Amino acid sequence: MPEPILDVRNLKVYFPIRKRLSKPTYVKAVDDVSLTLNEAETVAVVGESGSGKTTFGKCCLRLVEPHSGQILYRGKDITKLNSKELLWYRREAQIVYQDPFSSLNPFFTIRRTIEEPLIVHGVHSGPERNKMVEAALEDVKLTPIESFAEKYPHMLSGGQRQRVAIARAMILSPKFVVADEPVSMLDASVRVEILYLLRQLQEEHRISFLYITHDIATVKYFSERLAIMYAGKLVELGPIRDVISEPLHPYTQSLIEAIPDPDPQNRFSLRRVPGGEPPDPTDPPEGCRFNPRCHVARPECRSQEPQLQEVKPGRFVACPP
């Protein structure tokens, strides 16, 4: 079996909070998460706001420092590399941010925005860079090129700005990209177009994607496996079709039933996630973190925190049926 392009082992990301006259406490944003990503594969990480999915993605890129655990890229441990040692990784791994309005420099033209990574990494000379920028604009379907290259971000629509952000991420020919809710701020009419564009770029360049989203309704357009995250921990992982058609964890079941599909021929019901708010990340409850909201909780759930385990080939769940 080929080696995964990304192998995350027991990753923890804790943020310290200092309080007066007391020891510092920690927000456990990511708590003992392990995940692999294969070449040219998309794994969708889904969860509510505050579940730790964005922090997990940024930590995989070393934009957030891990508290403990390991991050292996192509078999190389990058967990403790310094900025200079990570320069090669910065070319191989990129991110597409959620907000296409704030992720672009308003003072740069579209050409200058897309060219910026080439300048930072000293790739080629001016004329060659122009050819690469024009090829990137063609890849994201911003044509005719002369109509977009010299414009500024405020002159484009939200979908066009996100295409620029994608072109900027792709200009260095990365092999691993974190797509952090890339369609959540776009009109419904262009969301599927952007996801299909990412899928096309993946097939052409064999890119591995970590697709972070809170919307299960979009993952079927752009993922092979689905990882469900709750309060900093993975609670279910498996092939997209299996998890959606037969969710095993109570939280996954509630998410799928609570979120309608945009396809009117394939609507989910609208039963909401059962009572209460997610636990305080600075003081998670003992035992299962989903216990206070779970409709099938058992007495032992109050004292035992379930661990992710394989219940079927390729299917992992923290609450075996």
N, C-alpha and C positions, 0 to 999 in steps of 0.2 A: 504494500500500500504506500503511495507517495507521501512524503513528508508534508504536513500542512504548512502553508505560507505564514500563518500566525498561530502561535500556541501560547495561550494565557493560562497560567497555573496559579491557583489560590490567590488571586489578586485582591488586595485590600487597599482602599483609599479612605483614610480618616482625616477629617479636618478638625484641628483643635479649637476649642472654645474656652477662653479663660473667664472665670467668674470671680468676683470679689471674695476674698477670704476663703477660698476653696480650691481644691485641685482642679486642673483643667479637665474638661470632659471633651468628648469627641463626637462629631457627626460621622456616623459610619455610612458614608455614601455608597461605597462598594465593599462588600463583606464576604471575602472568600469565594470569589467567582473564578471558574475555570471554563475555557471555551477554546475551540479550535476553528480555524477558517482555512479552507482548501483553496487551491489556485482556481481562479475564474468562478468562484462560488460567492453567493450572497447569503449572508445570515442576517435575518431581521431580529433586532432586539426591541421588544415591545414592553411597555409598562406605563403606569400613570406618571404624571408630573411628580418629580421628587423620588422616583424609584431608583435613580442612580445610573440610568442608561447613558446619558450624555457624558457624565464623569467617566464612566467605563470606556467609552469611545475615545475621549481625549487622552485618557491614561495610556491606551494602546498606542497612541501617537507620541507619547511622552510629552504632551502638552500639560499634563497634570502629573505630579510626582506620586508614585505608589508608596503606600505605607509599608507593605510587604508583598511577597509573591514574586513571580517571574513573568517576563514578557519575552518570548522567543520569536524572532522573525527569520524565516528560512533557516532555522536551527541555531541562530546566533542570539545569545542572551543580550538584550539591549536595555535591561532594567536599570543598570547603574552607569551607563555610558554618559560622559559629559557632552556639552554642546558641540565641541569640535569633533568628538568621536561619532556624533550622530549626524554629521553633515550628509553622509551617503544615504542615511535612512530618510532624511528630509526630502530627498529627491524621489525615493521609492514610495513614500507614503504621503498622502494628501488628505484634505478635508473639504467638504462642501457644507457650508454653514446653513442654518435654518433661515436666517433673515437676509434676503437678497437686497434689502434696502440699506442695511448698516454694514454689510460685509464688503462693500465696494468703496474705494476711495472716491469721494465726490469730485475731487480736483484732477483726477486722472481721466484721460480719454479711454475708451474701451480698448484701443490698441495698446496703450501704455499699461493698463490694468493686466491684460493677458501676458504682456511681455515681462512684467515685473519678476516672476520666478526665474526667467532666463537670465535677467540682469543680476539677480542675487547670487545665482550659482555660477555665473560667468560662462554661460553656455553660448557659444558661437559669436559671430559679429553681427553688426546691424542688419545688413541685407538678409542674412540667413535667418535672423530672428523674425524679420518681417514675413518671410515665407512661412515660418512655423506658426506665427500668429494668424495669418490668413488661413492656413490649413486647419487650425483649431476652430476658427469661426465657421468654417465649412462643416466641420464635424458636428457642431452643435446647432446647425441649421440656421445660422444668422447670416443670411445672404439676401441680396447682393452685398458683398463685403464692404464696398465703398459707402454703403448706406448706414453702416454701423460702426466701422473702425474709428472714426473721428468724433463720434458722439460722446456725451457724458452720461453717467448713470441716470440722472434725473430725466433724461430724454427718452428713457426706455420704460416699457411696462414691467410688472413684477416677474412675469414669466421670462421675458427677454433678459432681465438682470440675472435671473438664476442660471440661464444658459451661459451668460458671461462668466459667472462664478464657476460653472462646470468646466468651461474652456480653460480658465486659469488653473484649475486643479489638474487638468489633463495635459497641459502644455509640456510637462516634464516626463510624460509617459510613465506615470506611476503604476505600480503593481498592486497596491493596497490603498483603498480610499474609504474613509469614514464619511458616510452621507448622513448628516445629523438633521433629521426631519426636513429634508430638502423641499418638500411640497406643502408643508403645513400652513404656510403663509400665502399660498397661491390660490387663485380662483379654482373652483372645482373643475371647471372646463379645461384647465391646462395641467392638472395634476397628473393624470394618466399619461399625457404627452411627455412630460418630463421623465417619468418613470420608464417609459418605453425608450426614451433617448438614452438613459443610463444603461438600460439593458443592451441596447445596440452597441454602445461604446464598450461595454464589458465583453461582448462577443467578438468585437473587432480587435481588441487589444488584450484580452484575457486578464481582466482586472478583477481582483477580489474586493468585494464590498461588505462593509459592516453598515447595514441600513438601520438607523435608529428612528423609531417612530412610536407614537402613542395610538396610532390608528390601524387596527388589525385589518380594516377593510381594504387597505392599499397593499398589504404585504404579498398578496397572491400575484400581483403584477411584477414583483421585483424581489423574489427571494426563493431559495431552495429549502432552507431550514429556518425554524422559528424558535427564538429563545425568549421566554417570558420572565420578566424581572419584577420583583416586588421587594420594596424596602431594602434595596442593596444586595439582594440574593437572587440567583436563578432558581425558579421553582418548576420550570418545565422546558424541555428542549427536544426537538424532533423535526422530521420532515414537515414542510408547511401543510401539505394536504392532510396528513395524519393528525396533526395537532388541531387543525380547524375542524375536521370532520369528527374527531373523537378526542376532545380535550380531557385530560386525566386529572389535572389539579383543579380544585374548586375555584381558585382565582382565575385561571384560564377560562373555565366554563362561564364565569360571570362576565369576563371581558368580552367574550364572543357574543354572548346574549345581549350585552348592553350597547354594542356598537353596530348600527345599521350599515349594510353594504350599499354603496352608491348605485349598484346595479339593481333596478326595480324587480328583476326576475330572480334575485337571489338575496332577499331581505332576511336579516336576522331579527329575532324578537327584541323587545326593548326593556327586558327586565334589568334593573340596575344592579350594580355591585352591592351586595348586602351591607347593611348599616355601618355607620361610623366612618371615621377618617383613617387614613394610614397611620401607623404608629409614629411617635416622635422619634426621629432618627438619632437623637442624642440619648434616648432611653428606650430602646426596643424591648418589648415584653419578653419574659422568659418563655422558653418553649417556642412553638410555631408563631411566626410574626403575623400570619394571617388569621390566627385563632380568634381574635375579637370580632372579625367580620365574616367568619366562615359559617356556612349553613349546615355543614356536616361535621363540625368540630366534635372531638371525643375528649374525655377527661385527660388522657395522657398528652394531648396537644398542649396543655398548659405548662408542662414541665420538660418536654422533649422537643428539641429543634430538629425537624427532619432534614436529612441530607439527600442531595440529588443522587438517585440511583437508577440504573438501567433496568427497565421492566419489560421492554421488548427490544428487538434489534434496532438500534438507532434512536430509541425513545427513552428519555430520562425524565424523571419527575420526583419532586421532593415530598409527595404525598401519595404513596402507592395505593391504588384502589383495592 
